[in-house]
Amino acid sequence: MLRSLSLQTKENIFQQILAKSAFFVAAVLFLFFLTLLVKAWLAIWSNGFDFFTGAVWDPLTGVYGAFPLLFGTLLTSVLALLLTLPFALSIALFLGEFFRKGLAASALRSSVELLAGIPSVVYGFWALFVLVPLIRGLEITLGVVPLGVGVLAASLVLAIMIVPYAASLSAETIKLVPQDIREAAYSLGATRYEVVRRVILPHARSGICAAVLLALGRALGETMAVTMVIGNANKMPASLFDAGNTMASLIANELAEATDPLYVSSLMQVGLLLFLVSALINLAGRYVVKKFSVET
Amino acid sequence: MHNLQIRQLISKTFFGMVCLFSFLSALPLVLILGYLLAKGVSALNWQFFCRMPQPLGEAGGGIANALLGSALLLAVAFALAVPLGLSLGIYLAENKKSRLADCARLAVEILQGVPSIVVGLVIYTWLVLPLKTFSALSGGAALALLMLPVIVRSTEETLRLIPLELKEAALALGVPYYRTILRVIVPSGLSGIVTGVLLSLARVAGETAPLLFTAFGNPFLSWRLDRPIESVPHLIFYYATSPYAEWHRLAWGASFVLVLSVLCLNLAAKFLTRRWRVQF
């Protein structure tokens, strides 16, 4: 049948398919957002602003205050980011500046790639059986309630998981710093540290910022590994050793058992918020890269 | 002179720290892989791959249902995501400036950052609620949505690197546009495209969060697309959080198999780029 079509028709069909696929994907994302918004509408009206400030999340009485979850998400992600940064920056400098080729570099590069490839549920499983007992031991020595699971365990496992995201993009931008200005600095008698501090880092600033944003986005939305080790308690964590919860982990735990329409809708509202935050972080990363990459 | 020595010292310390921290960050990987090897390999045997999970308390049993389920889910995701991803990738590479292309590019970029649990939430609303049942189809659709950005971006980036002369030569010989694209441009970039597809499969093979309320999980063997289905990552989650040692053993075995297959996909992708790279 296809053979009988004229060339012009085939040409048109081809062009149409390409354009339609672009339209389709853009429409899917728009509908994606719309679905979350419509589903969360009931909760947005009924919870009002208490959703952001309320400290009690209690489906039994129909009170949905998500502040502990927002706080838990932010706390674990920021902690993970702080823990990751020294390591990720070191890897980036190692691969992008000091050792671009050679055995050590390719070993490190492969290990970072492998780290990115391990599924999050396996991270969670490992953390549950290795990290959590270690933390429990630490808690016993410190004399706090030995839960094991909690904010600290979640942050640690998140930190391990986001190292590749922060490191690989930073390494790429560090590599892109022009060779001349590096050599100029060395020829003026700067030491390795001074070249990195005064030339490389300022120059690669935008890429590193984008990498950090990317890693933050990953950490905020990570579900499985966190849900397995954070303890899933919808309250403000009293300390780093206390159990808490995050937005993503809450959805994973509670959607299946939610029957009340307001309950489901509130979970959708959490999802909507997660979507908006991740989209915003993504756009910010894009903006940073675009804005600063023109200078070089 | 004194000053110079201090500067040298700082520089050397800094360099040492960078090396130290770099290799410290490889430590978790070694620990995780080592633990997986120690715990996982011993769980593997013939039964593990071809038997069903046994009732609690009975030894033995395997994860055949999860292996089959994962394969089916990935096949569905592949069938949904690859045609769409390729065609969008070609469109974006061919239309760099149009408004529709900008919109689609933005959509793909946002989609790439969306947490996978939110994708599960939306597919749950789109497919599970209207069909009134968890299904392999909805699980596959969720995975497809996660695969799509990877395929689109790798296709677009690969095709952009192909020199314009190639296209011009084909067009000058009177080859119609669609044949130029399908027979000249796409084959030249095939290695990059295939690499992208493999990487996208590797990315979603271990995803659990979007499957929680789409594919859901199923203790029995199932082929059907309109019924709940088990998958390897979901089985790991379910068994790992259970209190039974026998289930933990199976979960370690399943983790080992999962990590190994993801690594194989990654290696295959790497090998392909090196082997097939078309140089211009």
Interface residues (C-beta under 8 A of the other chain):
Chain A: L7 K10 E11 F14 Q15 I17 L18 A19 S21 A22 F23 F24 V25 A26 V28 L29 F30 F32 T35 L36 K39 P86 F87 A88 S90 I91 L93 F94 F98 A107 L108 S111 V112 E113 L114 L115 G117 I118 P119 S120 V121 V122 Y123 G124 F125 W126 L128 F129 V130 I160 V163 A167 T191 R192 Y193 E194 V196 L214 G217 L220 G221 E222 T223 M224 M228 A248 I251 A252 L255 A256 L267 M268 G271 L274 F275 S278 A279 I281 N282 L283 R286
Chain B: R7 Q8 I10 S11 F14 F15 M17 V18 C19 L20 F21 S22 F23 L24 S25 A26 P28 L29 L31 I32 L33 Y35 L36 L84 S87 L88 I90 Y91 L92 E94 N95 L100 A101 C103 A104 L106 A107 V108 E109 I110 L111 Q112 G113 V114 P115 S116 I117 V118 L121 V122 Y124 T125 W126 L145 L148 V152 P176 Y177 Y178 I181 A202 A205 G206 E207 T208 A209 L212 F213 P233 I236 F237 A240 T241 H248 A251 W252 S255 L258 V259 V262 L263 N266
